[in-house]
Structure formats: structure tokens, C-alpha cells
Amino acid sequence: MIIAEHISKIFNDIKAVDDISFEVKEGETMVLLGTSGCGKTTTLKMLNRLIDASGGSISIDGKNIFDQQPEILRRTIGYVSQSNGLFPHYSVEENVSVVPKLLKWDKSKTRNRAQELLEQLKLPLEEFGHKYPDELSGGQQQRVAIARALISNPPVLLMDEPFGALDPITRAGVRKEFLELPELKQKTIVLVTHDVQEAFELGDHICLMDKGKIVQAGNAKDLILKPANAFARNFFDHQRLFLELSALTFQDILNIADADSAFQNNADNASLPEISAKASLWAGMEILSASSKDALIVRNDTLNISKIYTTSSIQEAYRILKQHN
Ligand SMILES: Nc1ncnc2c1ncn2[C@@H]1O[C@H](COP(=O)(O)OP(=O)(O)OP(=O)(O)O)[C@@H](O)[C@H]1O
């Protein structure tokens, strides 16, 4: 768990980060979101002491980070920088093995772990281990950077615009792989992005920043449906409908009786496409628009409920949900 209390950073006379506090619970992904220059990277780098805070306190898993040598602290915190930070003259295997070398792991332990991780990241060691970064695509380089950050199994992972240099299609693909990586399920992650869609997809908890301050903290639904002020409202305006449909799930509809009544019960049409109740309304609309059917089955396997939605019943449920939020 990360606890930052009243942290600030002043560069010369610029207040890059101005008295902010936040907590990141174990296993949670927290996103620092905001426009360029609002203090996201500075905040992130204060957590592994690449930048030392001008004031405030930071503890990770109960230990004050200022009591630890920065180099030792950084061995327990994975870090993926904005520009992937791979050494150009090191092969993929050598890049991934940097931290194990510092930790004096033996060669076979390092190799086995590199193999396991690169396999998960779809870069098998046999095929890619000997290649150099400039022989890889941007998406592949980014995956090597993620493997390097994860190799020593640090409990905490910091990521600064990890997908920022990728084109939108590669970006969506690498992000999807990232979400599905079993390695990441237990990690406490802080991720910096200026991309709202990325923040909504990856963040359990999002801190929206402006001018060194946290303007609003909460989950995607809080941010899009209950903006704290005009800045927070305006920040999401250009993609509001998409973000609202992405933040609201079918389960939200199941939780509200009058929204729930907007669609039929007891689905039994086996030929309709299916989706989990945990999925967003947007995901449901996408399935419907790609399908020749005009309805889909939504399942909550825990409660053993399945219901049928059409596009118009999703729209009606969305209208009702908005009134409730
Ligand atoms: N080493 C430094 N010396 C002086 N000023 C700095 C330094 N690093 C950052 N700043 C300033 O601090 C402010 C916050 O910068 P920071 O990099 O944290 O923003 P950011 O939100 O991560 O932006 P971006 O998305 O563009 O990386 C900016 O005004 C920046 O110019």
C-alpha cells in the first residue's frame, strides 16, 4: 500500500506538485490523469525517489521511503518510463536481466524468469532474446520494458505513459494484453497518462490533476457522473457520451429496479451474442453494432441471472441510470 501525505515539489520557484495526498491500496491500479505539465510525472518519480519531494511524507508497505537508500528502494519498485528506457546496446535478454544482475541472481534463475515473462508478453526468449531494441517494433519494445520492470516480481509498479509512444491501434492491443497479464493482478500500480480512455480502462482509482493539485479523486463513474467542479466537467466533455457508456455497466442496471425493468427477463434465445454483466454499456453497444442480431444476452453468473437487451433498452436504461447518478 502506498500512502502519500501532503507531498510537494518545488523546482526553482515553480510549484510542480502542490500539497497533494493519496492512497493506493494493495493490488489496486491508481491513475494520475491530467494535461501536460500538471505534475503527474513529478508525482510518480517522487514515489521511487527519482525526484525527492520538497515536503510531505510517503510510505510504501508501512516503510517511510526517505529512510531507505534510493537505489535499494528502486529494486523493490518496478518502473516503466515514458520512453521505455531500454539500453540500445543490450539485447532483449540483457535488458530484461538488469535487475536480477544487481540482485546477484544466478544465471539459470534469471533465464527461467526471463523466459516465463517474455512468453507471457508474447516475445518468446528463443525468438526475441538475442534481438536489440532497434530490431523491435514500438509495441514490442514497450513489452520488453514491462518485462524488465516485472522480472524481480516487485510488489509495486510505476508506469509513466507506458503506451504513449504507440499508434492508437497498437496502443489498444498492448493495453489489452497488459490488462490480461496474470503477473499484474496482485500488483499495486501507479500509472501516469493524459489519455482519458486509458485511465478509465486501467484505473480502479483515478486522480485528476491540474496545476500540481488533485482536482478530483474517485473511480471512473464518480469522475464522469459527479464532477467536483467546472474543470473536472470540462475535462471529459469532448468524449462525454462514450465515457459515460464506458463507465456504466450492465450490473449498474441490475442494481436499480426501474432501470432493470427496461428490458426483458429470462433470456432463452441461445443464438444471441452474450456479455457479462460486468461489461460496460459501450461494450454491449459495440457487440450489437457488429452483430446481425438486434439483441444480446447479459449474464451475471454469480446470481445465475440472464436477461435480454436491445439497443433501445440499453438507451432507456442509460437514461434512467443518469437520473440516479
Ligand atoms: N527538473 C525540472 N526542473 C524544473 N522544472 C521542472 C522539472 N521537471 C518538471 N518541471 C516542471 O514541473 C511541472 C510539472 O511537470 P511534470 O513533468 O510533472 O508534468 P506532467 O503532468 O507529467 O507533464 P507531461 O504529461 O508533459 O509529462 C512543469 O511545469 C514542468 O515544466
The ligand as an SDF file (V2000), in Angstrom:
LIG
                    3D

 31 33  0  0  0  0  0  0  0  0999 V2000
   13.6410   19.1140  -13.4810 N   0  0  0  0  0  0  0  0  0  0  0  0
   12.7880   20.1400  -13.5840 C   0  0  0  0  0  0  0  0  0  0  0  0
   13.2130   21.4000  -13.4160 N   0  0  0  0  0  0  0  0  0  0  0  0
   12.3640   22.4460  -13.4980 C   0  0  0  0  0  0  0  0  0  0  0  0
   11.0410   22.3330  -13.7330 N   0  0  0  0  0  0  0  0  0  0  0  0
   10.5480   21.0820  -13.9190 C   0  0  0  0  0  0  0  0  0  0  0  0
   11.3980   19.9210  -13.8570 C   0  0  0  0  0  0  0  0  0  0  0  0
   10.6290   18.8200  -14.0680 N   0  0  0  0  0  0  0  0  0  0  0  0
    9.3680   19.2740  -14.2590 C   0  0  0  0  0  0  0  0  0  0  0  0
    9.3210   20.6270  -14.1700 N   0  0  0  0  0  0  0  0  0  0  0  0
    8.1160   21.4560  -14.2970 C   0  0  0  0  0  0  0  0  0  0  0  0
    7.1550   20.9610  -13.3780 O   0  0  0  0  0  0  0  0  0  0  0  0
    5.8500   20.9940  -13.9450 C   0  0  0  0  0  0  0  0  0  0  0  0
    5.2460   19.6010  -13.9020 C   0  0  0  0  0  0  0  0  0  0  0  0
    5.9800   18.7570  -14.7700 O   0  0  0  0  0  0  0  0  0  0  0  0
    5.6400   17.2090  -14.9430 P   0  0  0  0  0  0  0  0  0  0  0  0
    6.6430   16.6160  -15.8730 O   0  0  0  0  0  0  0  0  0  0  0  0
    5.4890   16.5890  -13.6270 O   0  0  0  0  0  0  0  0  0  0  0  0
    4.2100   17.2850  -15.6590 O   0  0  0  0  0  0  0  0  0  0  0  0
    3.3700   16.1520  -16.3820 P   0  0  0  0  0  0  0  0  0  0  0  0
    1.9690   16.3320  -15.9550 O   0  0  0  0  0  0  0  0  0  0  0  0
    3.9770   14.8220  -16.1630 O   0  0  0  0  0  0  0  0  0  0  0  0
    3.5300   16.5510  -17.9050 O   0  0  0  0  0  0  0  0  0  0  0  0
    3.7660   15.6350  -19.2070 P   0  0  0  0  0  0  0  0  0  0  0  0
    2.4970   14.8720  -19.4250 O   0  0  0  0  0  0  0  0  0  0  0  0
    4.0210   16.6580  -20.2750 O   0  0  0  0  0  0  0  0  0  0  0  0
    4.9610   14.7610  -18.9240 O   0  0  0  0  0  0  0  0  0  0  0  0
    6.0080   21.5800  -15.3360 C   0  0  0  0  0  0  0  0  0  0  0  0
    5.7440   22.9540  -15.2620 O   0  0  0  0  0  0  0  0  0  0  0  0
    7.4510   21.3160  -15.6610 C   0  0  0  0  0  0  0  0  0  0  0  0
    7.9490   22.2880  -16.5640 O   0  0  0  0  0  0  0  0  0  0  0  0
  1  2  1  0
  2  3  1  0
  2  7  2  0
  3  4  2  0
  4  5  1  0
  5  6  2  0
  6  7  1  0
  6 10  1  0
  7  8  1  0
  8  9  2  0
  9 10  1  0
 10 11  1  0
 11 12  1  0
 11 30  1  0
 12 13  1  0
 13 14  1  0
 13 28  1  0
 14 15  1  0
 15 16  1  0
 16 17  2  0
 16 18  1  0
 16 19  1  0
 19 20  1  0
 20 21  2  0
 20 22  1  0
 20 23  1  0
 23 24  1  0
 24 25  2  0
 24 26  1  0
 24 27  1  0
 28 29  1  0
 28 30  1  0
 30 31  1  0
M  END
$$$$
